[in-house]
Amino acid sequence: MNVLEQKMKFKKRISKFYKETIFKLKKKINLDKQILEITSLNELFNYFGTDKGTEVINQYQKTPSQIDQKLIGHGYAQFYEKHLNIYKNDKINILEIGTWKGASVAAFYHYFKNAIIFCIDKNFKFQFESNRVNFFNCDTENFTDIKNLEKYFIEKKSESFEVIIDDGSHNYTDILNNFQNFFKRIKPGGFYIIEDFNHYRLHSSYFNDKPDNAFDISEIFEFLLNKKNFKSEDLDHDFQNYCFENISNITIHKGIKDYSYIAFIKKK
């Protein structure tokens, strides 16, 4: 490592330390003290402002004129309820990858009354706290962060989950890398959920880092269901074979927008 690289690495450490310190000092919204009469997951999504709902306030607003701007969401609540309603009152572990400010985590907290929720994000934007919510700063593209996350799960005695939700970058390679890294943590009968897996193809080239001649994610789902090995720079053959033995079904749902797609991968 040359001098310039050392300086850049040091600056990143200082920047992260500063952001983490501010994050820890900043007052959070205590979910344990909230009393809500809302029972519908879609209403909870809309109430907290996550685009998983049907109509939400623009959470990415930057100017005062956009404060009341409403956006049409993806409308994923009905699919979550269809597959996960069985867990509504159970003591389960949920992991969400990519939580941003935590709107969907807050909604899941109130819907799954006894769930322990783990949430990871590479930014320090998370706004909530609770005895049932655990936030961990992690960039899933960073090897060191992933190793630290593994240690964190061990410390929390929560190395496996009934539900894992990938609502991260939506980049092609990140989706597949997260799938290979986290799917094995799903408990038997649980679900690995991938939101917006068609963004790289249907929404914006910003999400498209798909290698030339690589298969679309929808095609990969078909290969996995049909137990057919395929060439991939992201999913190795050992993992593909693991999927053949451990996936019972993959259900794809279409949400409100043209690019609103969500996949529920059920483990045997």
Secondary structure by P-SEA (a helix, b strand, c coil): ccaaaaaaaaaaaaaaaaaaaaaaacccccccccccccccaaaaaaaaccccccccccccccccccccbbbbcccaaaaaaaccccccccbbbbbbccccccaaaaaaaaaacccbbbbbbcccccccccccbbbbbcccccaaaaaaaaaaaaaaccccccbbbccccccaaaaaaaaaacccccccccccccccccccccccccccccccccccaaaaaaaaaabbbbbbccccaaaaaaaaacccbbbbbbcccccbbbbbbbcc
